[in-house]
Amino acid sequence: MPNGLKTALLLGVLSGILLVIGELIGGADGLMFAFFLAALMNLGSYWFSDKIVLRMYRAQEVGPAHPLYRITERLAQRGGLPMPKVYVIPDASPNAFATGRNPQHAAVAATEGILQVLSEHELEGVIAHELAHVKHRDILISSVAATIAAAIMMASRMAMFVGSGRDDRKGGSNPIALLAMMILAPIAAMLIQAAISRSREFSADAGGADIAGNPHGLADALRKIDAVSKRVPMDANPATAHMFIVKPFSGQGLMSLFSTHPPTEARIRALLQPSR
């Protein structure tokens, strides 16, 4: 399915969840408010989702004097891509992501932790992976998912406070249905993200290996990031977890059911298989 169609489908499904939450919270008025909110989120997520996510993580843009910029510039030229903006995230956990609505308006962000942990060869593999996401035009759908899923989770939390004050005898929502939505809406959003993310990671791994010239830097980087991030997890918004090269938190317990990434070991095996 083309990514443009995937984006439209994702916007429709996540917006529908938002409308249901609005109706459960506020009846007809809540539905109307959710409709306008969904319309605003759809417009805003297309044009500004990259800025929203970058600001969420306090990312700082860096220029040609920064080593990350020079690595990105070299790999972008090798991959035949426009030069994206380059950002550093002030976080000790090693991770990275790409965002933007198309290759002409893309950004690559890496944490301070990943810059400290990886060698230049390994960092090249990571940035090449992110540029493959840009080349495959994965970044719009991933940024849109992050923005609207965050709105769904916020609306679900609001239901906890607002829904309890509704009076069923006056046409209010069924409290059982409201409770179910508070639980199921974030789960639905996370499952949708997982569905669009798992296959994309294998494709971006392969594309990144092609851009970098070999799969070994990325394979070594994935091993190291996976190990260190478990000891130094990132305080990440679950709605954006699918954007990172490796899941930013440990994912133990219930969260492991909604992992947006394939197992790191499986990704490394696919990268290093003899047919590559």
GULUM-289165 format. One record per residue: residue in three letters; x, y, z of N, C-alpha, C in turn. Coordinates in steps of 0.02 Angstrom, whole numbers, padded with zeros to 5 digits, always signed. Each point is the difference from the previous one (the first is absolute). Example, Ala and Ser with C-alpha at 12.3 -4.5 7.8 and 13.67 -1.06 7.14 Angstrom:
REM GULUM-289165
ALA+00660-00284+00390-00045+00059+00000+00045+00060+00000
SER-00018+00053-00036+00042+00059+00003-00039+00055+00037
//
This chain:
REM GULUM-289165
MET+00042-00060+00000-00042+00060+00000+00044+00062+00000
PRO-00011+00048-00046+00041+00061-00002-00005+00038+00067
ASN+00056+00034+00017+00001+00034+00064-00051+00057+00004
GLY-00016+00031-00057-00051+00053+00002-00067-00027+00021
LEU-00018-00060-00027-00063-00031+00019+00002-00023+00073
LYS+00057-00027+00021+00008-00020+00070-00011+00060+00047
THR+00028+00057-00020-00007+00060+00042-00073+00020+00005
ALA-00035+00000-00057-00071+00018+00001-00040-00049+00043
LEU+00014-00064-00007-00036-00051+00039+00015+00009+00075
LEU+00062+00013+00016+00019+00010+00070-00035+00061+00029
LEU-00001+00055-00038-00034+00060+00023-00074-00014+00012
GLY-00031-00039-00045-00070-00015+00007-00015-00042+00062
VAL+00040-00052+00011-00011-00045+00057+00012+00036+00066
LEU+00057+00034+00006+00015+00035+00062-00049+00057+00014
SER-00022+00034-00053-00049+00053+00008-00067-00029+00023
GLY-00017-00059-00027-00062-00033+00022+00001-00017+00074
ILE+00057-00024+00024+00007-00014+00072-00009+00063+00040
LEU+00029+00055-00024-00006+00064+00035-00073+00022+00002
LEU-00038-00010-00054-00071+00019-00001-00040-00041+00049
VAL+00014-00065+00005-00037-00042+00048+00014+00022+00071
ILE+00063+00016+00015+00016+00024+00067-00037+00064+00015
GLY-00002+00046-00049-00035+00064+00010-00074-00011+00014
GLU-00032-00046-00036-00071-00013+00011-00012-00031+00069
LEU+00045-00044+00021-00008-00032+00066+00010+00050+00056
ILE+00045+00047-00011+00014+00049+00053-00056+00052+00003
GLY-00021+00026-00059-00046+00057+00002-00061-00006-00044
GLY-00019-00060-00021-00060-00007-00041+00007+00036-00066
ALA-00054+00032-00023+00001+00034-00065+00050+00058+00000
ASP+00003+00037+00055+00047+00055+00005+00072-00026-00002
GLY+00012-00055+00036+00067-00030-00001+00019-00026-00068
LEU-00049-00028-00036+00013-00025-00067+00018+00057-00047
MET-00036+00056+00005+00015+00057-00042+00069+00029+00016
PHE+00015+00005+00065+00066+00024+00019+00055-00046-00026
ALA-00011-00066+00006+00050-00048-00024+00008+00004-00075
PHE-00055+00014-00036+00004+00007-00073+00046+00058-00019
PHE-00011+00057+00032+00043+00057-00015+00073-00012+00022
LEU+00007-00035+00057+00067-00016+00024+00035-00047-00049
ALA-00037-00051-00025+00029-00047-00048+00020+00035-00064
ALA-00043+00046-00024+00016+00038-00061+00063+00042+00011
LEU+00004+00032+00058+00058+00041+00016+00063-00043+00005
MET-00007-00059+00032+00057-00045+00008+00023-00027-00067
ASN-00047-00017-00044+00018-00025-00066+00040+00052-00040
LEU-00024+00062+00002+00035+00054-00035+00068+00014+00032
GLY-00001+00005+00067+00061+00016+00035+00052-00056-00004
SER-00024-00063+00002+00048-00055-00001+00034-00005-00068
TYR-00034+00020-00053+00033-00001-00066+00054+00053-00005
TRP-00016+00061+00021+00047+00055-00009+00050+00008+00057
PHE-00020-00018+00060+00042+00017+00058+00018-00058+00045
SER-00015-00062-00019+00014-00056+00044+00074-00006+00016
ASP+00043+00015-00048+00072-00005+00013+00021+00050+00053
LYS-00025+00061-00004+00017+00052+00049-00027-00018+00069
ILE-00061-00029+00001-00030-00019+00064+00042-00053+00035
VAL+00021-00052-00038+00039-00054+00029+00069+00024+00022
LEU+00032+00040-00042+00067+00026+00017-00003+00044+00063
ARG-00052+00041+00005-00008+00042+00060-00015-00042+00061
MET-00038-00054-00009-00016-00045+00055+00063-00027+00034
TYR+00053-00011-00040+00062-00027+00027+00055+00053+00007
ARG-00020+00064-00004+00047+00056+00010+00062-00007-00046
ALA-00013-00022-00062+00055-00009-00047+00029+00066-00022
GLN+00066+00003-00006+00036+00060-00020+00032-00011-00068
GLU-00013+00046-00047+00030-00007-00066+00075+00014+00002
VAL+00038-00039-00038+00072+00009-00004+00020+00013-00073
GLY+00057+00032-00009+00022+00019-00067+00061-00038-00023
PRO+00031+00024-00054+00056-00035-00032+00060-00014+00045
ALA+00007+00037+00054+00057-00011+00044-00009-00063+00043
HIS-00060-00026+00004-00013-00057+00044+00014-00066-00038
PRO+00033-00049+00033+00015-00064-00033-00063-00035-00027
LEU-00056+00004+00036-00061-00032-00022-00024+00029-00066
TYR+00007+00066-00008-00019+00033-00062+00043-00025-00057
ARG+00065-00005+00011+00045-00021-00054-00014-00072-00022
ILE-00014-00044+00049-00017-00070-00017-00064-00002-00040
THR-00050+00038+00022-00065+00001-00035+00007+00028-00070
GLU+00040+00052-00008+00010+00031-00066+00033-00050-00048
ARG+00050-00035+00024+00035-00049-00042-00047-00056-00022
LEU-00040-00025+00047-00045-00056-00016-00059+00023-00044
ALA-00024+00061+00011-00055+00026-00041+00023+00006-00073
GLN+00061+00023-00010+00027+00004-00068+00006-00069-00031
ARG+00023-00048+00040+00008-00069-00025-00068-00030-00017
GLY-00051+00017+00038-00067-00027-00012-00041+00039-00050
GLY+00028+00055-00027-00036+00041-00049-00059+00037+00030
LEU+00008+00023+00063-00053+00033+00036+00016+00073+00013
PRO-00050+00044+00005+00013+00068+00023+00027-00001+00071
MET+00040+00049+00017+00028+00003+00067-00055+00016+00051
PRO-00012-00046+00048-00050+00015+00051+00028+00046+00054
LYS-00044+00029+00040+00024+00034+00060+00023-00052+00050
VAL+00047+00020+00042+00031-00047+00047-00009+00027+00071
TYR-00022-00044+00045-00015+00021+00069+00033-00048+00049
VAL+00016+00028+00058+00025-00040+00056-00049+00006+00058
ILE-00018-00057+00029-00048-00003+00056+00039-00007+00066
PRO-00013+00043+00048+00037-00004+00064-00026-00057+00044
ASP+00020-00061-00017-00020-00058+00039+00057-00050-00001
ALA+00012-00032+00057+00056-00046+00007-00013-00068-00031
SER-00062-00017-00013-00017-00065-00030+00017+00002-00074
PRO+00032-00053-00027+00019+00001-00071-00060-00015-00046
ASN-00016+00047-00045-00054-00011-00047+00001+00053-00054
ALA-00042-00008-00051-00003+00047-00056-00065-00010-00037
PHE-00022+00052-00036-00058-00007-00044+00003+00051-00056
ALA-00041-00009-00050-00008+00048-00055-00073+00023-00001
THR-00011+00061-00023-00068+00026-00002-00005+00049-00058
GLY-00061+00024-00013-00011+00047-00056-00054-00027-00046
ARG-00024+00043-00046-00055-00022-00043+00023-00028-00067
ASN+00062+00012-00019+00028-00029-00062+00075+00011+00000
PRO+00037-00029-00048+00073+00007+00000+00024+00072-00004
GLN-00040+00044-00029+00021+00070-00005-00010+00038+00066
HIS-00039-00029+00045-00013+00032+00065+00010-00051+00056
ALA+00060-00029+00001+00015-00053+00048+00048+00024+00054
ALA+00000-00036+00055+00047+00013+00054+00023-00066+00030
VAL+00062-00002+00021+00028-00058+00034+00021+00023+00069
ALA-00019-00039+00051+00016+00018+00069+00033-00059+00034
ALA+00052+00014+00039+00035-00052+00039+00011+00026+00070
THR-00001-00045+00048+00011+00020+00070+00074+00010+00015
GLU+00013+00039+00052+00069+00007+00023+00028-00068+00020
GLY-00043-00042+00027+00022-00067+00021+00027-00041-00057
ILE-00033+00002-00058+00023-00041-00056+00066+00027-00028
LEU+00010+00065+00004+00062+00029-00024+00059-00021+00044
GLN-00014-00011+00064+00053-00020+00047+00014-00075-00003
VAL-00051-00040-00016+00006-00072+00004+00029-00032-00064
LEU-00018+00027-00058+00017-00032-00064+00064+00028-00030
SER+00035-00044-00036+00056+00022-00040-00027+00036-00063
GLU+00044+00032-00037-00023+00036-00060-00029-00050-00051
HIS+00031-00058-00006-00024-00052-00047-00071-00023+00020
GLU-00011-00009+00064-00066-00021+00024-00051+00055-00008
LEU+00021+00062+00013-00045+00057-00007-00021+00010-00073
GLU+00046-00014-00045-00017+00003-00072-00056-00049-00016
GLY+00004-00060+00029-00052-00049-00012-00068+00024+00025
VAL-00001+00032+00058-00063+00025+00028-00028+00056-00043
ILE+00042+00048-00019-00025+00056-00040-00022-00024-00068
ALA+00036-00049-00028-00021-00028-00065-00069-00033+00006
HIS-00013-00034+00056-00066-00029+00013-00053+00055+00000
GLU+00013+00055+00034-00049+00054+00003-00010+00032-00069
LEU+00053+00007-00038-00007+00028-00067-00038-00048-00046
ALA+00004-00065+00013-00040-00048-00038-00074+00012+00014
HIS-00017+00015+00063-00070+00018+00015-00021+00061-00040
VAL+00045+00048-00006-00015+00061-00039-00011-00019-00074
LYS+00046-00041-00026-00003-00020-00070-00063-00040-00016
HIS-00021-00042+00047-00060-00041-00010-00064+00039+00015
ARG+00008+00063+00021-00057+00043+00018-00041-00029+00057
ASP+00034-00031+00048-00032-00024+00060-00012+00055+00051
ILE+00036+00055-00007+00003+00049+00055-00066+00036+00011
LEU-00039+00012-00053-00064+00036+00009-00048-00043+00041
ILE-00009-00063-00021-00048-00043+00035+00021-00010+00072
SER+00065-00005+00013+00023-00010+00068-00011+00062+00043
SER+00011+00059-00029-00010+00063+00037-00075+00012+00013
VAL-00041-00014-00051-00073+00008+00008-00026-00047+00055
ALA+00024-00062+00000-00021-00048+00051+00017+00025+00069
ALA+00060+00027+00007+00022+00025+00065-00044+00057+00024
THR-00016+00047-00044-00039+00059+00020-00071-00018+00020
ILE-00034-00040-00042-00071-00015+00014-00007-00052+00055
ALA+00046-00048+00004-00003-00049+00055+00010+00035+00066
ALA+00043+00051+00002+00009+00039+00062-00065+00035+00019
ALA-00036+00026-00050-00064+00032+00014-00051-00050+00027
ILE+00000-00061-00028-00047-00051+00024+00015-00018+00072
MET+00063-00009+00017+00018-00017+00068-00019+00056+00049
MET+00010+00062-00022-00018+00057+00042-00076+00002+00010
ALA-00038-00012-00054-00073+00001+00006-00025-00057+00045
SER+00034-00058-00003-00020-00055+00042+00011+00016+00074
ARG+00054+00035+00014+00013+00020+00069-00052+00051+00023
MET-00021+00045-00046-00051+00049+00017-00065-00034+00019
ALA-00014-00057-00033-00062-00036+00013-00005-00022+00072
MET+00057-00014+00030+00001-00022+00070-00029+00054+00046
PHE+00013+00064-00017-00022+00054+00043-00068+00028-00020
VAL-00010+00005-00066-00062+00031-00024-00058-00049+00000
GLY+00013-00062-00020-00053-00049-00008-00035-00016+00065
SER+00036+00002+00055-00030-00019+00064-00054+00049+00022
GLY-00001+00061-00029-00049+00050+00020-00064-00001-00041
ARG-00002-00044-00052-00059-00004-00042-00056-00038+00035
ASP-00063+00018-00013-00057-00032+00031-00035-00043-00051
ASP+00002-00067+00008-00030-00046-00048-00074+00014-00009
ARG-00036+00021+00052-00072+00011-00005-00016+00058-00045
LYS+00048+00042-00014-00011+00058-00043+00032-00011-00068
GLY+00007-00062-00018+00026-00015-00066+00075-00004-00002
GLY+00032-00006+00057+00073-00003+00001+00024-00067-00025
SER+00066-00008-00004+00029-00061-00026-00003-00056+00051
ASN+00000-00061-00024+00003-00059+00042+00069-00002+00033
PRO+00004-00001+00067+00065+00002+00032+00043-00061-00017
ILE-00031-00057-00014+00038-00059-00019+00032+00010-00069
ALA-00039+00029-00046+00028+00014-00066+00056+00052+00004
LEU-00011+00050+00044+00051+00051+00008+00064-00029+00028
LEU-00007-00044+00050+00059-00032+00029+00035-00043-00053
ALA-00039-00036-00040+00030-00041-00052+00039+00043-00050
MET-00028+00058-00018+00034+00043-00047+00064+00029+00029
MET-00001+00017+00065+00060+00026+00033+00056-00051-00004
ILE-00018-00064+00003+00051-00053-00001+00018-00018-00072
LEU-00051-00006-00044+00011-00027-00066+00027+00051-00050
ALA-00016+00065+00008+00023+00049-00049+00076+00004-00005
PRO+00036+00006+00057+00073+00001-00006+00027-00065-00029
ILE-00032-00057+00019+00023-00064-00026-00010-00002-00076
ALA-00059+00023-00024-00013+00001-00071+00051+00042-00037
ALA+00014+00059+00027+00050+00044-00032+00068-00033-00003
MET+00019-00034+00054+00065-00033+00002+00003-00059-00049
LEU-00055-00037-00006-00001-00057-00047+00005+00024-00072
ILE-00033+00057-00015+00004+00028-00067+00072+00020-00015
GLN+00033+00032+00048+00070+00019-00009+00043-00061-00011
ALA-00012-00053+00040+00039-00061-00006-00008-00031-00070
ALA-00061+00002-00026-00013-00030-00065+00038+00035-00055
ILE+00009+00066+00005+00034+00036-00053+00076+00001+00010
SER+00024-00020+00057+00070+00010+00016+00044-00061-00009
ARG-00025-00059+00017+00044-00058+00002+00032-00015-00068
SER-00040-00002-00054+00028-00016-00065+00045+00057-00025
ARG-00017+00062+00019+00040+00057-00021+00071-00004+00026
GLU+00009-00028+00060+00067-00002+00029+00046-00047-00039
PHE-00025-00058-00021+00041-00045-00040+00019+00033-00066
SER-00048+00035-00031+00013+00033-00064+00051+00056+00008
ALA-00007+00039+00055+00048+00054+00011+00069-00026+00019
ASP+00003-00057+00035+00065-00031+00014+00035-00018-00065
ALA-00036-00032-00045+00030-00020-00064+00020+00061-00041
GLY-00045+00050-00002+00016+00061-00037+00058+00038+00030
GLY+00004+00000+00066+00056+00033+00034+00066-00034-00014
ALA+00000-00067-00003+00061-00036-00016+00023+00017-00071
ASP-00047+00009-00046+00018+00019-00068+00030+00070-00002
ILE-00029+00046+00037+00026+00069+00000+00069+00002+00033
ALA+00008-00036+00055+00064+00000+00035+00054-00038-00038
GLY-00020-00048-00042+00048-00039-00037+00011-00070+00028
ASN-00022-00012+00061+00005-00066+00031-00047-00003+00060
PRO-00018-00061+00022-00048-00005+00056+00032-00002+00069
HIS+00066-00003+00003+00033-00016+00064-00004+00058+00051
GLY+00006+00061-00024-00005+00057+00046-00068+00002+00034
LEU-00053-00008-00039-00067+00001+00029-00012-00060+00045
ALA+00023-00059-00020-00009-00060+00042+00035+00009+00068
ASP+00062+00026-00001+00036+00012+00062-00035+00053+00042
ALA-00025+00052-00034-00035+00054+00035-00063-00026+00033
LEU-00038-00042-00034-00062-00026+00028+00014-00041+00063
ARG+00052-00041-00001+00019-00039+00059+00014+00046+00059
LYS+00040+00051-00014+00023+00045+00054-00059+00042+00026
ILE-00040+00028-00045-00056+00042+00021-00050-00041+00041
ASP-00014-00061-00023-00048-00042+00034+00024-00015+00072
ALA+00063-00014+00008+00027-00017+00066+00001+00061+00046
VAL+00024+00057-00026+00007+00059+00042-00068+00031+00017
SER-00046+00000-00048-00065+00031+00013-00040-00037+00053
LYS+00014-00064+00010-00033-00037+00054+00025+00022+00068
ARG+00064+00020+00003+00028+00025+00063-00016+00074+00010
VAL-00004+00036-00055-00014+00073+00003-00061+00014-00044
PRO-00061-00017+00024-00060+00010-00041-00014+00074-00009
MET-00036+00015-00052-00017+00069-00017-00069+00017+00027
ASP-00007+00060+00025-00065+00023+00024-00040+00025-00061
ALA-00023-00049-00040-00032+00016-00064-00075-00005+00005
ASN-00035+00040-00040-00072-00004-00006-00017-00063-00038
PRO-00042-00045+00027-00017-00062-00036-00028+00012-00070
ALA-00032+00057-00011-00028+00014-00066+00053+00009-00053
THR+00063+00014+00020+00054+00010-00047+00049-00058-00003
ALA-00013-00053+00037+00048-00055+00006+00018-00030-00068
HIS-00050-00003-00046+00012-00031-00065+00050+00038-00043
MET+00014+00063+00017+00044+00040-00042+00073-00016+00010
PHE+00018-00026+00058+00070-00010+00018+00029-00062-00033
ILE+00066-00002-00008+00032-00057-00031-00005-00063+00043
VAL+00000+00009+00066-00011-00054+00048-00051+00025+00050
LYS-00045-00043+00024-00051+00023+00047+00034+00035+00059
PRO-00025+00060+00018+00036+00042+00047-00008-00019+00074
PHE-00044-00048+00016-00006-00022+00069+00004-00076+00002
SER+00006-00027+00059+00014-00071+00007-00055-00044-00028
GLY-00063+00023+00003-00055-00038-00028-00016-00064+00038
GLN+00011+00001+00064-00016-00058+00040-00075+00000+00016
GLY-00026-00059+00018-00070-00005+00021-00048+00014-00057
LEU-00053+00039+00015-00053+00014-00049+00027+00035-00062
MET+00049+00046+00009+00025+00038-00057+00031-00045-00053
SER+00027-00059+00021+00031-00045-00048-00050-00027-00051
LEU-00064-00001+00018-00052-00024-00046-00009+00047-00059
PHE+00020+00062+00008-00013+00050-00052+00066+00028-00028
SER+00052-00041+00000+00064+00022-00026-00006+00021-00073
THR+00026+00058-00017-00003+00025-00069+00060-00022-00040
HIS+00046-00039+00029+00060-00021-00034+00006-00076-00001
PRO+00027-00028-00055+00016-00071+00001+00057-00012+00050
PRO+00009-00062+00023+00056-00015+00044+00066+00020-00032
THR+00044+00030+00038+00065+00023-00026+00039-00058-00030
GLU-00003-00058+00031+00037-00059-00025-00024-00018-00070
ALA-00066+00005-00012-00027-00016-00066+00023+00050-00052
ARG+00005+00063+00019+00023+00052-00046+00073-00012-00019
ILE+00041-00018+00049+00070-00012-00013+00009-00060-00045
ARG-00038-00054+00012+00004-00059-00043-00018+00017-00072
ALA-00052+00040-00008-00021+00018-00068+00054+00043-00034
LEU+00032+00044+00038+00052+00042-00028+00060-00041-00024
LEU+00018-00050+00040+00062-00037-00012-00010-00065-00040
GLN-00061-00012-00023-00011-00063-00037+00042+00000-00064
PRO+00025-00059-00021+00047-00003-00056-00025+00030-00065
SER-00065+00000-00011-00028+00025-00063+00009+00075-00008
ARG+00016+00035+00056+00008+00073-00006+00065+00016-00036
//
